[in-house]
Amino acid sequence: MKPYLYLRGLKVAEHTVFAVQDGQKNYYDPTFNKRVSYSSGQQVKRSLLDMLSETLEENRAPVTFNYEINNKDELGNKEPWSPCDPTYADQLIGGWMRARPGVVTLKRRSPLSISAMRPLHPLLVSMTNENLTFDRSDRPDNNPIRVINAAGEALSEEQINDYLTRKHRTLPRRHWIPDNSRTTGLFVFDIAIDLHRLFSVSVNQHEPELTADSLQNLRNAGWVASTDGERLIAPAERRTEIIPALASALVNWHITSNQARTYSPQTMLAITISDNASRIAGAIRADLDAEQNRDNSYRAIPVVEPIDGVDLFTSLACKGYVPGVSGSVDALEQAEQRLIELLSAYNYEN
C-alpha cells in the first residue's frame, strides 16, 4: 500500500460567507477575468479538526496566548504556545509549533496537506454584494442614543435637540452596513494524507518535534518504536479510536464561522479517494462547452465521472448540479467506510 492517500471533495455553497476579509476572501482569476471567493486551507483545517474533536467527544488541546507589557507600559501580542502533545487528537492530526526565546523550537508538520476551498471553475461561482441595516427603530424608548462632541463629552438631551433643530437632522436608531459580499456556486478542496506520519512522531533531536522527556512519557504511555527506530507510533487502541472520527471529519466537515446570518450547509456533492493525485482531479472537474455564448463568452460544465484507480462517491444532491450523474442516498457513508478501510489497512509500525 502506498504511503499517501489523496481526497477531493465537491461542495455547493449557497449565498454564504467564508471569511470576513473585505466582506469575503477573494482572488482574481486572470484566465477568465473574474474575481472569485475562496476559503483558506487554514480555515478548512480548523473546521476539520473541530469536527474531529466533536466526533471523538474530546476537547481540543489548550493553547496559551501570551501578552507582554513593554517598557512603555504598552500591551502587545506574543507568540501563542501550543502544548505539543500528540495525545490530543487535534495535535496528532494537525501538528504544532512552539517557539520560545532561549529554547529549541519544537515543530511538527501536519500529516494532512490541505488546499484552499476554491471554485471548481471560475465560471461556476458568483459573488454578490448587498447592503444591510442594524435596525432598532421599532423600539425607540428601549434603545438610547448617545452623542459626543469633539472633546469626547456626552451631550445632554437638550443639547442634542438644539443641534438637531439647527442642522435639520434626525437620529435614527439604525446602522447602515454597506457592501457585504456573498458567494454561491460549486467549490472543491483537496487533501493529501501522509500515512507514514499520520500516527507517529519523530524521535530526532537535531530538529525535534518533542523534547526527550516528552518522548519518554509517550513510551511509558504505550507508544512503540517503528522498525527503523526513527519514530514513535501511537498505540493501536488509540488509532482505532481516531480513524473512524477522522474519516467522518474528512467527509462531513463544514465551515460554521462567520455564518450567523448567511448559513449554508455546504452540502458535499461528491468525493473521490485515490493513491494517485492526478486522477482525483479528473474524476471531479469542469469542462468548457465547445460552443460559446452569443457574447463570445464561455460556459463551464461540471463533470463528475468514474475513473480507473479512483473511488468515487456521489450523493443524491449532486444530481441537481451536475448533469448525467447517478447518486446514492448513502454515498457519504460509503466514503467514510472506504476511508476507514484504507486508514486501517496501513502498516504503521513497519
Buried (B, 14 or more C-beta within 10 A) or exposed (E): EEEBBBBBBBBBBBEBBBBEEEBBBBEEBEEBEBEBBBBBBEBBBBBBBBBBBEBBEBEBBEEEEEEEEEEEEEEEEEEEBBBBBBBBBBBBBBBBBBEEEEEEEBBBEBBBBBBBBBBBBBBBBBBEEEEEEEEEEEEEEEEEEEBEEEEEEEBEEEEBEEBEEEEEEEEEBEEEEEEBBBBBBBBBBBBBBBBBBBBBBBBEEEEBBBBEEBBEBBEEEEBBBBEEEEBBBBBEEBBEBBBBBBBBBBBBBBBEBBBEEBEBEBBBBBBBBBBBEEBBBBBBBBEEEEEEEEEEEBEBBBBBBEBEEBBBBBBBBBBEBBEEBEBEEEBBEBBBBBBBEBBEEBEBEE
